[in-house]
Amino acid sequence: MNATHEPAPQMTRKALRYEINLATQEPQWVKRLVLGLSCVFFVLFILMPLIVVFAQALQKGLSIYLELFQDSDTRAAIALTLAATLVAVPLNVVFGVVAAWLIAKFDFMGKHFLITLIDLPFSVSPVIAGLMYVLLLGSGSAIGEWLLARDIEVIFAIPGIILATTFVTFPFVARELIPLMQAQGREEEEAAVVLGANAFQTFYHVTLPNIKWGLMYGVILCNARAMGEFGAVSVVSGHIRGLTNTMPLHIEILYNEYQTIAAFAVASLLALLALFTLAIKTFVEWRIESVYKNLTS
């Protein structure tokens, strides 16, 4: 008798799961409507503007398009954008890794305050960030006067652009690593220390391999924001053509001067860099998902 009644609870659970699945499934017309609206939104607000940029840039032919990059101001803007990115991103990698390591692995007074400071660039407008640097390091401040007396230019010069870019991109690496390190816990690092490893050996052989894909993802996001930053850089740059104009600032100047083809040409290069960054980001996401599946399988 007991054997005949044993399958009943199992059948009940299956029936219950089936009813739940039916209850949570949306009608086909709802799925199609949401999918259609998503596709329309993607085409109108993402794909079409991107096509317009390249169409406008190439409307007079590829030879004219390439000639536009021979302009000295354009080449200087490209070089400055790449230089600022190459400096700001490594700085943020160092700051982000150290901050994430401290927050995830240690308990100390002011921990929540440090997390708030990391999130500050997300909540402060980039224009306000630029103004903060002008007020702090400009000629009207005590620090600015001290710098000028020693012929050190920060505001309206390349160092100011690097500082502004570093500030607005600071949270990206740290914010990717903090939850990742917290989820991994401290057991592996503590075991390495017990076995005689010093702090550098523990980080290099234990911590870094566990966070490498998350770190790369943060670097990609930081790099994308650094290349496209406009607000903070605009305030501290002074808009000196050929010297302190990055690619976004140079695009604005060309467009305001009705040099639309040149503006769209530089914009297309910035878009190509963004697409290249997106491709790397997609690859890193695929690798992270593969690693996660291997760990959980």
N, C-alpha and C positions, 0 to 999 in steps of 0.2 A: 504493500500500500504506500509505504514511504517513497518507493522508487517511482510510483506513478504520479506522485504529487511534487517531485523535485523539479521537473522542467517548468512548472507553472510560473514560479518567480522569474525565471530566465525569459520566458515568453512575455511576461508582463513588462520587464525592463526593455525588451526589444520594441514592443508596441509603444511604450512611453517615448523611447528615443525617436521612433517614427513620427509620432504625433508632434513632438517638439520640432523636428525637422520641417514638418509641414507648416507648423505655426510660424517658424522663423523665415521660411522662404517667401520672397516677394513675388508677386505676379510677373509674368513675362513682360507685359507692357511697361511696368515700372522699371525693370532692368534696362529695357531698350530705350526708354525715355532718358534715364540717367546717363546711359552710355552715349546716346546721341547728343545730349547737352554738353557732356564732357568733350566730345570730339569737336563740336561747334566752338566751344570756348577755346580749345587748343588751337584750332585753325585760325580763328579771328584774332586772338590776343597774343599768340606766341609764334605760330608758323608764318602767318602773313607778314607781320612786321619784319621778321628775319629775312623773308624773301624780298621785301621791298628794299631793305638795306643793301643787299647784294645787287639787286636789279638797278638801283640808282647809282651804285658805285661803278658798275660795268656798262652803263648805258652808252658810253662813247668808245667802248672797245677795251680789250685787255691791255693794249700797248699804252693807251692814255692812263689806264688804271695804274700800271706799274710806274709810269713817269711821275705820277703824283707823289710817290714815296721818295723821289729824288730831292724833294724840297728839304732844305736844311732844318727848318723849324719842325717839320713833321718827323724827320729822323731823330732830332734832339728829343722830341716828346716821347717817341717810342723808346729811346735809350733810357730816358729818365724813369719811365714807367717800369721798365724791366729792372733797372738798378734799385729803385725803391722797393720793389717786390722782393728782389734777391737779398736785400738787407732786412726788411721787416719780417719776412716769413721765418728765417732762421732764429731771429730774436724771439719771435712768438713761440717757436718750437721749444727753445730753452726755458722761457718763462712758463709756458703752458705745462711742460712735463714736470718741472719743479713744483709748481703750484698744485697740480693734480696729485703728485706723489705725496706732498705734505698733507693735503686734505684727505686723501683716501687711506693713507697708511698710518697717520698719527693723530692723536687727540691733543689739542693745545688751546689755550685761551685765545680768543679772537678768530677762531676757525670760521664761524658763520659770517663774521665781518669780512674776512678774506674772500669768501664766496660771493658776497655782495659786491665787493670791489671788482671781481672778475666779470660780473654781469653788468657793471656800470656802462661800458660802451654800447650795450644793447639798448639801454634805457635813455641814454643821452643822445640828442641829435648830433650828427656829425658836424654840423655848422657850429653848434655850441662847443664841441670838442676843439675845433679849430680856434674859436675865440678864446678858449681857456689858455691855449698855448700862446696866443698873441698877448694876452694880459700877463701871462707869467714870464715870457721870454722876450717880449717886444721892447722897443726902445723906451717906452714909458715906465717900465718896471725897474726895480733895483737890480735884478739879475740881468735884464737886458742891457742896462747901462754898463754893468761890469763886463759883459761879453763884448760890447762895442768898444770899450776902452782897450780891449786886447785883440781887436780886429777879428772877432769870432762872430760870424753871421749864422743865425739860426732861422729866425723868421724872415720870410721872403727869400729863402735860400733852400738848398737841397736838404740840409739837416732837419729843417722844419717839416718838409714834406715827408721825410722818413719817420719822424716822430709822430706826425698825425696819422700816417698809414699804419704804424705799429699800434697806436692806441685803438683805432676803430676795428682792427683785426685781432686784438688780443684774446677775446673769449673763445675763438673757434677751436683752437687746439686743446685748451684746458677743459672746455665743456664736452668735448668728445672723450677725453681720457678719464675724467673724474668718475662718471658712473661705471665705466669699464673697470677701472682699478678697484672701485668699491665692491663690485660684483665678484671680483677674483679673490678678495679677502687678503689676509696677511700671512696665511699658513706657509706658503712656499718661501716667502722672504725670510720668515722666522726660522724655517728649517735650514735655509742656506747659511744664516748667521750662526746657528748652532754648529753647523759643520765646519765653521772657520772662515767663511767668505767675508771679505770686507764690504763696505757700502758700494763701491764701484763694481766689484765682482757680482754682488747681488743684483744690482740694477741691470748690468749688461747681460748676464747669463740667465736671469730669472724674470725680472720685470719687463725688460724690453721685448723679448720674444713674445710675451703674452699681449703686448699692447701695440705691436708694430703695425697691424692693419688699421686699428683705430687711430693711431698716430698719423698714418698716411692719409686717412680720410680727413682728419682735421687740417693737415697741411694743404690738401687740395682746396678745401673750403676757404681757408685763410688766403691762399694764393689767388683764388677767384675774386674775393672781396678786395684784395690789395690792388689788383690791376684795374678794377672798375671804380675805385673810390673817387668821389667827386667833392662832396660837401666840405669835409675837413681840410682836404688838400687845397681846395679853392680859396679858403680863408687865409691859409698860411703861405701860399705860393707867391702872391703878388702879381700873378699873371704876366710874368716877364717872358716874352716870346723867345724861344730858343734856349732858355735857361731854366725856368721853373714851371713850365707848362707840361703836365702829363698828358697822356692820350685823351682822357675825358675832357680836360680843360681845352686842349687844342681843338677837339671836335666842336666844342661850344663856340670858340672864337671863329673857326672857319664857317660855321653855320650862320652866325650873326653877321658875318661879312658877305653873306650870300654866295660863298664858295661851296655850294651844296654837293657837287660831285666829289670834291676833295674831302669834305666832311664825312660823306657816306663811305668814301674809300678807307679813311682811318677807322670809322666805325665798323666797317666790315672786317678789318684786321683784328679789332678788339673782339668782335663776335667770333672770329675763327679761333682766337685764343680761348674764349669761353667754351666753344664746342669741344676743343681739344681737352680742356679741363674736365668737361662733362663726360667725355669718353673715358678718361682715367678714373673719374669718380665712379662710373658704372662698373668698370673692371674691379675696383677696390671693393665695392658693395658685393659683387659676385663672389670675390675671394672671402670676404667676411662671412657671407652666408654659407659658403662651402665649409669653412673652418668650423662654424657653429654646428652644422649638420654632422660633421665628423665627430665633434665632441659629444653630441647628444645621442649618436647612434650606438 
